[in-house]
């Protein structure tokens, strides 16, 4: 493994700024950051093969398992980038904090979050902007109305529910000191204030970012999901207020679920717009 390479991780809720954050971080020539990678699935598959009950598990020692998993990370990026600091993005990482701590004790995890009402609003807005076919975000039986779509996405193994419960586990878990929560609204409204705090958390020297010329898009990936524009980042970082398209009762249903604002309940670090400023625990 390349000992000069530092791994960090980006995770969090859907439609909460992880692609925006990666697009900003990759402006730094020391950093490699991108949208969701295949590492989460590769690691999960390897762990399944190495778990009790499989033939391979009978011949593996604990150190071998660790070496194999660490090797996946190094080899995944070996020919992809020569940048020394890598941010791998996957919503599964919040539920794998003990694993990440064991493999990369110095790694930090940044989780992008947003009020769940606006997460649901943003996802449904994407679905409605592609009215001529069904999306692969959930099964065809749940495509009917905004209510069925919201219900489907909040299931424990679905897009939003899995990310939400995984992040909850990380927030209250033993490795919470390695976790930084970043609220989308503050990142979009004041990136010049949020980025220095992220650099401080990472222990990295500051870099001057260009918040008026951010470039990122992944049209082929989005088209495969049946939701175009899902990962397109606008050139200028700014918060654009809008009215929700959710019915009032559905919007209210998902309010008050921002557990990360309870700063006394966790050792995690939090950057949130609670007081129209930056709060860091």
N, C-alpha and C positions, 0 to 999 in steps of 0.2 A: 504493500500500500504506500502511496505517496504521503509521507509524513508532513509535507509542507501544505497539504490541502486541508482546509477547514470546512466542515459541514455545518450548516444551519438549516432550519426547516420553516416553511410557511404553511399554515393550516387555517382552520376557522370555518365560518358559515358561508354558504353559497351567496353570491351577489353582495359581498361585503368588502370588496376592495383588494382581494389577494392578487388579482391580475394587475391592478393598478400599482400595488406595492412592488410586485416583481418588475413591472415596466420601469418604475423609478429606480430601483436598486441596480438594474442592469446598465444604467447610465454610468455607473462607477466601473472603470476598467479593471478593478480588482475582483468584481463580483460577477458571478453567473447566476441568473435567476430567470425562471420561465414559468409557464402555466403548468398545470398538473402533469407530472411525469409518470412513467410506468413503474417506477421503483416500488411504490406501495403494493402493487399487484405481484411483482416479482418476489418481494420479501415475504408477502403472505403465502405465496405458493411454496417457497423454499421452507418456510416454517411448517407448513402442512406436511411436506414430505419428511421433514426431520422430527415430527412429533410422534409420540408413542402410538403404536398400532401400525406403523409402516415398516417395511423391510429395511429401509435405509437407516431408521432410527436405532436399530439394534447395534450398528457398528460405529456410532458417532459419540464422541465425548463432548462435554459441555464446551470446551475450548474450540473444538472443531466447528461446532454450530456457530459460535461467535465469529470465528475466522471466515466461515462461508458467508455469513450475512454481511460482515464488514466488507468482504471482497466484492459483493454485489454492488455496493455503493461506489467503491473505487473504480471498478471496471465499467460500470454504467456510464461514468463521466470521463473515462480515460481518454477516449478519442473525440469526445464531444467538445471539450473546452480545456484550455490550459490556464484558466483563471484560478487563482489560489483559494478564493472563497466561494463556496457553492451553496445556494439556497434551493433546496428541493421542495417543491410544492405538492401537497396531497392532504386532503381532509382527514385521511386515516391516521396521520401522525399524532393528533391529539389523543387518540386512544392507544398509542404505542409509546407513551412517555418512558416507562421503565426500560423498554428495549432501546430507545434512543440514548438514554442515560448510560446504559451498559456499553453500547457500541461507541458512543461519542460523548464522553463526560463533559467536554467543554462546549458542546453544541447548545445553541439557543433556539427556542421555538417561538415564532411570531404568529399569533392567531388574529385574523381580521374578523370583526364582528359587526353586527348591525341589529337594530330592533327587529324582532322577528316579523312584525307586521309589514315592515318595509322589505324584508327579504321575500316574503310571500307576494307582495305587490310587484316587486321587480321581476320575479320568476314568471308570474302570470302575465305581466306585460310582454315578456319575451314570447310566451306561448301565443298570445293574441296577435303579435306582429307577424306570425307565420300561420295564417288561417287555412292554408290549402292542403295541409297534411298534419298528421299527428307527430308529436315529439317523442323521442325515446327517453325523456326524463322520467316517465312513468308509463305503466301499461295502458293499453287502449280502453280498458274498462273504466279508467279513472279520468278520461279526457273530457267528460261531458260538461261539467260546470266548474266555476271557480271554487265551489264548495268541495266537490269531489277531488279536484286537483290539490287543494290545500290539505285535505284529509290524507290523501295518498302521500304527499311529500313529508308529512310529519310522522309517519310510521317509523318505528325504531330502526328499521333496516332500509329506510328510504333516504332520498337526497338530503333533506333538511334534518329530519329526525336523527339520523345516524351522526351527522356532523354536530348537532346540538348536544346530544348526550355524550359523545366523545369528548367534546370541549369541556363539558361539565366535569367529567372524570378527571381531566387534566387540571382544571382549575382548583379542585379540592384535593388533588393527589399529592403524593410525597415529592414529586419532581416539579412542583408549581413554581419554585424559585427560578427555573429555567424558562418560564413561560411569560411572554409579553402579549397582553391583549391590546389591540388597536381598533378603536371604533372608526368605522368608515366615514361618518359625518365629519369628524375632526380631521382625518387624513385629507379628505377632499377640500375642506374649507381652509385649513391652515397647514399645508404640507411643509412649509418652511419652519414651522414650530415642531411638527411631529418627527420629521426625519432626523434632526439632531438628537432627539430622545432615543430613537431607535439605534442610532450609531453609538450612543453612550451605553445602551443596554448590551450591544454586541461587543463593545470594547474596541471599536474600529475608529480610525482617524476620520474626521469629517470630510465630506466631499460636496462640492457645489453642484447641485442638481438644477436642471432646467425644467421648471414646472409649466412652461408654455409650449414645449415641444416634446411631448411624450408620444412614443410610437409603439403600438402593439396591436396585433390582430392575429386570429387563428381561424380563418374562414373554413378551411377543410375540416378541422376538428368539429367546429360548430355545425357544419352541414351534415356531418355524420350523426350528430345528435338530433337533427331536425329542428334546430333553433339557431337561426342565423344571427350573428352579431353578439353572441353570448360573451365572447372574450375580446371584443373590440374596445380599445381604450381611446377616449377623446384626446386630442393633442394637448389641450389646456386642462390642467388640474383645477377643478372648481366644483363647488357644491351647487347643484341646480335644483332648487325647491320645486315641488310639484304636488298636485293633489293626488290622493290615492285613487285607484280604480276599483279597490275592493269594496264590497258592501260594508256599511258601518259596523254591523254586528260581527262580521268576520275579521275586520281590522282590529276591533277591540279584543277579540278572543286571544290574539297573540301579543297583546301589550302586557307589560309588567313581568316579562320572562327574562330580563337582562340580569342574570345572576352575577355577572362579572362586575356589576357596580357595587356589590357588597364587599368593599375592600377589606373589611375586618375578618372575612371568612376564609381568606386565602393568602398565601405568600407570593402569589403571582403579581407581576407588575402590570399596571393598567394605565392606558392612555385613553381617556374618555371625555366626552363633552358634557360632563355632569354639571359643571359650573361655568359653562361657556369658556372654559380654559382647559389646560392640560393637567390632568391628575396622574401622578405616577406613584404607585405604592411600593 
